[in-house]
Structure formats: structure tokens, C-alpha cells
Amino acid sequence: MMQRDALHAFSPPGPRESVASIARILFWQTIAGMVFASIAFMWAGSVAGSSALLGTTLCVVPNLVFALRIVPGMFQDSARQAMNGVYTAEALKLAATVLLFILVFRFVTPLRPDLLFGGFLVTQFSIILAALVNR
């Protein structure tokens, strides 16, 4: 992590620091979801493990879509363009999440919905882990 001098300690992070933070969050979300899926697999078998892994995927893929959409906007000169990029990215992320859940419930059998949502939630809330590791 790059140290910032006292003059810049309270200024917002630059685009490069923000991209690194996004990558770190995606990394820790993936790790947390894979650990959860591995535990589910060892505890309850292959259907449980694959359901948990699908839950992780349903979280990480839309977050990746968000990241890929938002990163170019970080380098814009206009705050309006950057904010429009954030709103568009969030809408795409929400749409991707809903679409992926519909596809999983429609086409994946057998499925453990409890572990699907468990994998999704563990992955979603692992952003806390990324924040703690970043200290």
C-alpha cells in the first residue's frame, strides 16, 4: 500500500488507489466465497458445495461488471461523467444479479437454495474482510 504524506492524508484517493481497492475487494470476495464453498462441500457434499460456489459467482460476477464499468470513469475529468458512470454501473450490476439468480433457479438442479444464498451473503459481506486486511 502506498503511504501518503501528511499534506495528502485527508484528500480522497486517486484513481490508481481506487482501482487497487476495487481489485482487493474482488480478490477477498472470491477467496471468502471459495472458502465457504469448500466448507459446504466437505460438510454436506457436492450439491452443497456447488450451490455455495454458484452463490459466490452470483456476487462476484456482477461486482466485476460494476468494476469494469466504473474504472474508466475514474479517469474522467468531469465529475458529472464519473457519476453517470457510477449510476450506470450500479444499474448494470443490479440487472446482472437479478438475471443470474433467475437463470440459476430456472436451470440448475439439484440446488441447495440455503447455501446458494449463504455463498452470496458470505461473499457480499466479505468486503469487511477486505477493509480489515487493508489496515
N, C-alpha and C positions, 0 to 999 in steps of 0.2 A: 504494500500500500504506500502511496506517495505521501510524504509528510508535507504539510502546508505551513508556511511561516506565519508568524503572529499577525502580520498585516492582512493575510487572506484567510485567517481562521474562521471568520464568520461569513465569508462570502459563499454563495452557492457553488456546488461543484461544477466543474466544466464538463463539456460533452464527453471527453475521454474518460473521466472518472465515473460519469453516469453510465456509460457503456460497460465499463468494468463491473459496476454494481449490478447491472442487469444480468450480465453473464454469470456473476457469482450467485445471484438468486436462482437462476435457471439450473445451475450446477447443483446447488444444495437441494432444490426441489426434486431433481432427478434422483439424487443419492437417497434422500429420505423416502421417496416413493419406492425405490428398488429395495431398500432395507425392509420396509413394511411388506412389500410383496414377497420377499424371501421368507420372512417370518410367517406370513399367511400360508405359503407353500409348505413349509416344514410343519406347521401346526395343523393344517386342515386339508392339504393335498393340492393337486394341480388345478382344479377348478377354482379353489380359493385364491391360489397364487396368481393365476391368470386374470381373475376378476380384479384383484388388487392392482395388478400391473396395468390393466385397462384403465382403472380409476386414475392412476398416476399419469397415464398417457392423455386422458381426458383433461387433465390440468396443465400438463407441460406443453402440449401442442398449441392450445390457444394462447398460452403465455408467450410461446415462441413467435406466434403470428403477431402478437402485440409488440414484442421487442423488435421484430424485423420491420414493422411499420413505423415504430416510434423513433428508432435510431436515426434515420436520415433527417427527421425533423429537428433533432437536437443541434444540427449543424446549420440550421436556417438563421438568417439574420433577423427575420421578422417574428416577433412573439405571436402574432396572430396566426401565421403559418404553422408555427410549432404547436400551438394549442389546437388548431384544426386537426393536425396530425394525431395528437393525443386522443381527441374525441373520436376520430375515425378508427384509430387503432382499438380503442375500448369497444366500440360497436362491433368491429370485426371479431374481437376476442369473445364477446358475448354470443354472437351468432355462431361462431365456430364451436363454442362449448355446447350450446343447445343442439346444434346439428350432430355433433359427435355423440352426445347422450342418446339422441333419437336413434341414430344408426346402431349403437351398441344394443339398446333394448330391443330393437327390431330384428337384428340379425345374429346376435351372439347367444348361443345356447350350448351347453348349460352355463348359467351365470349365477354368481352369488351377489345380489344387489347390495347386501350389507357391506361386503368387502370392496365392492366397486366404489361405493360412496366413502368407505373408510380410506381407501387409497387416494381418492380425490381430496378428501379433507386433510389427511396427513401431508400430502404434497402441497396443498394450498397454504396450510399454516406453517410449513417449514420455512417460510420467509423469516420467521422468528429465529430459526437456527442460523440462517444466513446473516442476520443482524448481529447475533451473539458472536459468531465466528469473526465478523468484521471488526470487532472492538479492538 
